Amino acid sequence: MNDVVGRDDILFLTLDTLRHDVADELCAAGRTPHLARFLPGGTWQRRHAPGNFTYASHQAMFAGFLPTPAEPGPHPRLFAARFAGSETTEGRTFVFDAPDLVSGLADAGYRTVCIGGVGFFNQQGPLGSVLPGLFQESHWEPEFGVTSPVSFEAQIERAEEVVEALSPDQRLFLFINVPALHQPNWFHLPGATERSGDTRESHAAALEYVDRHIGRLFTAVRSRRRCFVIVCSDHGTTYGDDGYTGHRLGHEAVWTVPYAHFFLESDEAPA
C-alpha cells in the first residue's frame, strides 16, 4: 500500500448489509457478472466484519480495521494508524499519523469524498454527521437513501460529477456507502410488494441491481488513472435465520461478509 498511496486513486465501496452467502451464491450462478469480472479468482473472499451494524463497522474500517479473513491469522492490514504494539502492521502496510484513514489520506494529498447512503451518512443530525464529517467533501440526498429504488444510480451520477470536477493531478479517495441491500429492499424483486416485505430473495435482487450499474461507476473512477478498489460489506443481516431478523446481533449471517480488493487499470497516462 505504500506504493499505491500517492500514486493511484482509491475507491472504497461498502455494500451495506450484504450477506456473504447471498453474494457467493449469486456469483457462482452467474447472476452478478459485472462484479465477478473483477473479483480475484472470480469469487468473493469470506471475511468477518469488524462490527455488526453500520456505525460500529465503519468506525472500525475508517480506523484501518477492514473485515478480517475468516481463517486463522495473523492477517496484516492494508492501512493502520501508527501505534506501538500493533501485531497486524507490517512493511507493506500504509501507516498514517492520524486518528482515521480518511484524515491520513488527506494528509497524503488526497481529496477525500463521501457519497452516503444509509442514515448514518445522511447529515440530518449529529449522529448522521459523524462519519461523513471525516471527509473534506460529503454528499447525501434522499434519492441516495434506503427508500430510493434508484439509490445506486443516483450515487453513481454524483460520483461522475465529483470525478469530472477534479484537476488532473489531484488524487482522489472516494468512499460510497451503497444502501440498496439494506432494508427496505422488496422493491428490487419483481412482483414483490411492501406488504410481502423484505426477504432473502429481495436482498439478492438488490445485489443484482447493483451489479447492473456498477460498470458505470468503475468506468468513472478509472478515467483519470489507475484506481485501487476495495469492495466489501460492513455486516450481513438475517431474514428469519434461527428465528432472528435484522442485524446488530451476533449471528453468523451478520458477522460473515464478502470482501475483495483489486486494481482498475486506466488507459490514461498517470498525471
C-alpha positions as CSV (number, residue, x, y, z in Angstrom):
1,M,0.0,0.0,0.0
2,N,3.0,2.3,0.4
3,D,3.4,2.1,-3.4
4,V,-0.4,2.6,-4.0
5,V,-0.9,5.6,-1.8
6,G,0.2,8.8,-3.6
7,R,0.2,7.1,-7.0
8,D,-3.3,5.7,-7.6
9,D,-6.8,6.9,-6.9
10,I,-8.7,4.8,-4.3
11,L,-12.3,3.7,-4.3
12,F,-13.8,2.2,-1.1
13,L,-17.2,0.8,-1.7
14,T,-19.3,-0.7,1.1
15,L,-22.3,-2.7,0.0
16,D,-24.2,-2.1,3.2
17,T,-25.8,-5.2,4.8
18,L,-24.7,-7.6,2.1
19,R,-24.6,-11.2,3.3
20,H,-21.6,-13.3,2.2
21,D,-23.7,-16.4,1.4
22,V,-26.0,-14.4,-0.9
23,A,-23.1,-12.7,-2.7
24,D,-21.3,-16.0,-3.1
25,E,-24.4,-17.9,-4.4
26,L,-25.2,-15.2,-7.0
27,C,-21.6,-15.0,-8.1
28,A,-21.4,-18.8,-8.6
29,A,-24.7,-18.8,-10.5
30,G,-23.6,-16.1,-12.9
31,R,-26.1,-13.6,-11.6
32,T,-23.6,-10.8,-10.9
33,P,-21.3,-11.0,-14.0
34,H,-20.1,-7.4,-13.8
35,L,-18.7,-7.7,-10.3
36,A,-17.4,-11.3,-10.9
37,R,-15.3,-9.9,-13.8
38,F,-13.1,-8.0,-11.3
39,L,-13.1,-10.3,-8.3
40,P,-9.8,-12.1,-7.8
41,G,-10.3,-15.6,-9.0
42,G,-13.9,-14.7,-9.8
43,T,-15.1,-15.2,-6.2
44,W,-15.7,-13.2,-3.0
45,Q,-13.3,-13.7,-0.1
46,R,-15.1,-14.8,3.1
47,R,-14.3,-12.4,5.9
48,H,-15.5,-11.4,9.4
49,A,-16.9,-7.9,9.8
50,P,-15.4,-5.6,12.4
51,G,-18.9,-4.7,13.7
52,N,-22.4,-6.0,13.5
53,F,-24.1,-2.7,12.3
54,T,-23.2,0.2,10.1
55,Y,-21.9,2.8,12.6
56,A,-19.7,0.4,14.5
57,S,-18.3,-1.3,11.5
58,H,-17.5,1.9,9.6
59,Q,-15.8,3.5,12.6
60,A,-13.5,0.4,12.7
61,M,-12.9,0.3,9.0
62,F,-12.1,4.0,8.8
63,A,-9.5,3.3,11.6
64,G,-7.9,0.8,9.3
65,F,-9.6,-2.4,10.5
66,L,-11.1,-3.8,7.4
67,P,-13.0,-7.1,7.5
68,T,-10.6,-9.9,8.6
69,P,-10.1,-13.1,6.6
70,A,-12.3,-15.8,8.1
71,E,-9.4,-18.1,8.9
72,P,-6.6,-18.3,11.5
73,G,-4.2,-15.4,11.3
74,P,-2.3,-13.2,11.8
75,H,-3.6,-11.1,8.9
76,P,-1.5,-8.0,8.1
77,R,-3.6,-4.9,7.3
78,L,-3.6,-2.6,4.3
79,F,-3.9,0.5,6.4
80,A,-3.1,1.2,10.1
81,A,-2.8,4.1,12.4
82,R,0.6,4.3,14.0
83,F,0.6,2.9,17.5
84,A,3.0,0.8,19.5
85,G,2.5,-2.9,19.7
86,S,0.3,-3.4,16.6
87,E,0.6,-7.0,15.6
88,T,-1.1,-6.6,12.2
89,T,1.1,-3.8,10.9
90,E,4.0,-4.8,8.6
91,G,6.3,-3.2,6.0
92,R,3.6,-3.3,3.3
93,T,1.0,-1.5,5.5
94,F,0.3,2.2,4.8
95,V,0.8,3.7,8.3
96,F,-0.8,7.1,9.0
97,D,-0.3,9.6,11.8
98,A,-3.9,10.5,12.2
99,P,-6.9,9.2,14.1
100,D,-8.5,7.7,11.0
101,L,-7.7,6.6,7.4
102,V,-9.7,9.4,5.8
103,S,-7.6,12.1,7.5
104,G,-4.4,10.1,6.9
105,L,-5.1,10.0,3.1
106,A,-6.0,13.7,3.2
107,D,-2.5,14.3,4.8
108,A,-1.0,12.3,1.9
109,G,-2.6,14.8,-0.6
110,Y,-5.9,13.0,-1.4
111,R,-9.2,14.8,-2.0
112,T,-11.5,12.8,0.4
113,V,-15.1,12.5,-0.8
114,C,-18.0,10.6,0.8
115,I,-21.2,9.8,-1.0
116,G,-23.5,8.5,1.7
117,G,-26.4,6.0,1.6
118,V,-27.9,4.7,4.9
119,G,-29.0,7.0,7.7
120,F,-25.6,7.2,9.4
121,F,-24.4,9.2,6.4
122,N,-27.4,11.5,5.9
123,Q,-26.0,14.5,7.8
124,Q,-29.5,15.2,9.2
125,G,-28.4,15.3,12.8
126,P,-25.3,15.0,15.0
127,L,-25.1,11.2,14.7
128,G,-25.7,11.2,11.0
129,S,-22.9,13.7,10.6
130,V,-20.0,11.9,12.4
131,L,-18.9,9.6,9.6
132,P,-19.4,12.0,6.7
133,G,-17.7,14.7,8.8
134,L,-14.4,12.8,8.5
135,F,-14.3,13.8,4.8
136,Q,-13.3,17.0,3.1
137,E,-16.5,16.7,0.9
138,S,-19.7,14.8,1.7
139,H,-22.8,14.2,-0.3
140,W,-26.2,12.9,0.7
141,E,-29.8,13.5,-0.5
142,P,-33.0,11.5,-0.2
143,E,-32.5,9.8,-3.6
144,F,-29.3,8.2,-2.2
145,G,-31.1,6.7,0.7
146,V,-32.5,3.3,1.7
147,T,-36.1,4.0,0.5
148,S,-35.0,5.0,-3.1
149,P,-35.3,2.3,-5.7
150,V,-32.7,4.2,-7.8
151,S,-30.2,4.9,-5.0
152,F,-27.1,3.4,-6.6
153,E,-27.8,5.1,-10.0
154,A,-28.1,8.4,-8.2
155,Q,-24.9,7.9,-6.3
156,I,-23.0,7.0,-9.5
157,E,-24.3,10.2,-11.1
158,R,-22.9,12.2,-8.2
159,A,-19.6,10.2,-8.4
160,E,-19.2,11.1,-12.1
161,E,-19.7,14.8,-11.2
162,V,-17.1,14.5,-8.5
163,V,-14.5,12.9,-10.8
164,E,-15.2,15.4,-13.6
165,A,-14.6,18.3,-11.3
166,L,-11.2,17.3,-10.1
167,S,-8.0,18.7,-11.6
168,P,-6.0,16.0,-13.4
169,D,-3.2,15.9,-10.9
170,Q,-5.4,15.6,-7.8
171,R,-5.6,12.2,-6.2
172,L,-9.0,11.0,-5.1
173,F,-10.2,8.9,-2.2
174,L,-13.8,8.2,-2.9
175,F,-16.0,6.4,-0.4
176,I,-19.5,5.3,-1.3
177,N,-21.9,3.6,1.1
178,V,-24.4,1.7,-1.1
179,P,-27.8,1.3,0.7
180,A,-29.6,-0.8,-1.9
181,L,-29.1,-4.1,0.0
182,H,-30.3,-2.6,3.3
183,Q,-34.0,-2.9,4.2
184,P,-36.3,-1.9,2.7
185,N,-35.2,-3.8,-0.5
186,W,-38.5,-5.5,-1.5
187,F,-38.9,-3.1,-4.4
188,H,-35.9,-4.6,-6.2
189,L,-37.7,-8.0,-6.5
190,P,-40.2,-8.2,-9.4
191,G,-43.6,-9.0,-8.2
192,A,-42.9,-8.2,-4.5
193,T,-44.9,-5.7,-2.6
194,E,-44.4,-3.6,0.6
195,R,-46.9,-6.0,2.2
196,S,-44.8,-9.0,1.3
197,G,-41.8,-7.3,2.8
198,D,-38.1,-7.9,2.6
199,T,-36.8,-11.4,2.0
200,R,-33.5,-13.1,1.3
201,E,-34.7,-13.2,-2.4
202,S,-35.3,-9.4,-2.5
203,H,-31.8,-9.0,-0.9
204,A,-30.4,-11.0,-3.8
205,A,-32.4,-8.9,-6.3
206,A,-30.9,-5.8,-4.8
207,L,-27.4,-7.1,-5.4
208,E,-28.3,-7.8,-9.0
209,Y,-29.5,-4.2,-9.3
210,V,-26.1,-3.0,-8.0
211,D,-24.3,-5.3,-10.4
212,R,-26.2,-4.0,-13.4
213,H,-24.9,-0.5,-12.8
214,I,-21.5,-1.0,-11.2
215,G,-19.6,-0.9,-14.5
216,R,-20.6,2.7,-15.0
217,L,-19.0,3.6,-11.6
218,F,-15.8,1.6,-12.4
219,T,-15.6,3.5,-15.8
220,A,-15.8,6.8,-14.0
221,V,-13.1,6.1,-11.3
222,R,-10.6,4.6,-13.8
223,S,-11.0,7.5,-16.3
224,R,-8.2,9.6,-14.7
225,R,-5.5,7.0,-13.7
226,R,-5.3,3.5,-12.2
227,C,-7.7,3.1,-9.2
228,F,-7.3,0.7,-6.3
229,V,-10.7,-0.6,-5.3
230,I,-11.9,-2.1,-2.0
231,V,-15.4,-3.6,-2.2
232,C,-17.0,-5.2,0.9
233,S,-19.9,-5.4,3.2
234,D,-19.9,-3.8,6.6
235,H,-22.1,-6.6,8.1
236,G,-24.7,-9.0,7.0
237,T,-28.3,-9.4,8.1
238,T,-30.9,-12.1,9.0
239,Y,-34.2,-13.0,7.4
240,G,-35.6,-15.4,9.9
241,D,-32.3,-17.3,10.3
242,D,-32.6,-19.3,13.6
243,G,-35.5,-17.0,14.4
244,Y,-33.5,-13.8,14.0
245,T,-34.4,-10.9,11.8
246,G,-32.2,-7.9,11.1
247,H,-28.7,-7.2,12.4
248,R,-26.9,-5.6,15.4
249,L,-26.7,-9.2,16.8
250,G,-24.2,-12.0,16.9
251,H,-25.3,-14.3,14.2
252,E,-23.1,-16.0,11.5
253,A,-25.1,-14.3,8.8
254,V,-24.3,-10.9,10.3
255,W,-20.6,-11.5,11.1
256,T,-19.7,-13.1,7.8
257,V,-19.2,-10.7,4.9
258,P,-17.9,-10.7,1.3
259,Y,-14.7,-8.8,0.5
260,A,-12.4,-8.1,-2.5
261,H,-9.8,-5.6,-3.5
262,F,-8.3,-5.1,-6.9
263,F,-6.9,-2.6,-9.4
264,L,-8.8,-0.9,-12.2
265,E,-6.3,-0.1,-14.9
266,S,-6.6,3.1,-16.9
267,D,-5.6,3.9,-20.4
268,E,-4.8,7.4,-19.3
269,A,-1.1,8.2,-18.6
270,P,-0.5,8.9,-14.9
271,A,-0.6,12.7,-14.1
